[in-house]
Amino acid sequence: MRRGPFRAGDRVQLTDPKGRMHTITLEDGKEFHTHRGHLKHDDLIDAPDGSVVRHTSGAEYLALRPLLSDFVLSMPRGAQVVYPKDAGQIVTFADIFPGAVVVEAGVGSGALSLSLLRAVGESGRLLSFERREDFADIARANARTFFGQDHPAWTVTVGDLVDALPQAVEPGTVDRVVLDMLAPWDCLDVVGTALAPGGVLVCYVATTTQLSRVAEAAKAAGGWTEPQAWESMVRGWHLEGLAVRPEHRMHGHTGFLVTMRRLAPGTDAPLRRKRPAPGAYGEDYAPASGEWSAAELGERPVSDKKLRRTRRDAAATATRVTGSDTDPEEGP
C-alpha cells in the first residue's frame, strides 16, 4: 500500500497552490469538491505517487501518499496525540527494534501505537492497554486505516495495566514499556516484574509535578538505573531565496520523557557521586500524593458527543480503506 500507483482505497494528501492540505480516500467515480469546483478521483487512480492533478478551477493540486507524521496529525482523535517529534524520540531512545515485545499504556487515539508497530514489525509484539473502550476503538480504526488491515503484531486490551499485564505476559519477557498515562508511578512494580533485565521503561508525562514524582518513585523502589529526563522543542525555518529565517510558530512543550532501565534481580544501582542541589530535599520538599485527574493537569475534557462522532468517523474511514465493515462496538 505504500508503493506503486494510486489505487482505489488509498489515502491521498492533496496540496493546493497556497499550501493547504486535504486528505481524501480514493473511490471510483467520486469527486473531491471545494468552494471553487472539484477534481475527479478517477484522474488520480492509476497515476504515480507525486502526481499533479488539475482542478476544474484551473488550480493544480500536488497528490502524495501521506507520511506517518501527516496521518497522525490529521486522523480522527478522541484524546490528545503523541506528536511525531516525541514519538520519534521514544522509538529511538527506547531502542524499539524489529521483533521486540513492547507494552504500551494508554493507547489514546493510537498515534504512538502506529510508530511502535512500524518499529517492531510483523515479527514483534505490541501489547497495548487502554482503560477506555471508546479510545481503544478509535485507535484500532486509525491503525486499520493506516496499515490497510489489522496489524498482526498488535493486541489491544481494554482494562487497567496493573490488573491486566500479569495475565498477558510472563515475568521477565518484555523488552520495552512505554507509559503515557496520568500516574505511571502506580505501575512501576508490575512493569518491573514484566521487564527483562536491561529492558527500557519510557514515561511520557505532561507536567513537572508528574516528572518529579515518577523519578522519585523509581529511586525509592530500587531496581532501576538513574532516571533520565528531557523535553524537545522543534522550530521550522522559512526558506525562500535570501529570506531564510525561523518560522513564527513552533512546536513548543508537548510533554516530558523519562527513561530508565531495569536492573538484574537483587542488584542495586551504584550510588550517585554528585550531591543533590541545596534544598532539593529540604524542609519544603513534600512528595505529591493522592489521585489526579486529567483536568487538574490542564487537559481539556472530551465530551461524550465528540467521542461518539470521532468513533463513527474513524470506523467509517477504516471501512472505506479496507473494504470491510467493522462494528466500532466490537473491535477486531
Order of alpha helices (4+ residues) and beta strands (2+ residues): beta-beta-beta-beta-beta-beta-alpha-alpha-beta-alpha-beta-alpha-beta-alpha-beta-alpha-beta-alpha-beta-beta-beta-beta-alpha
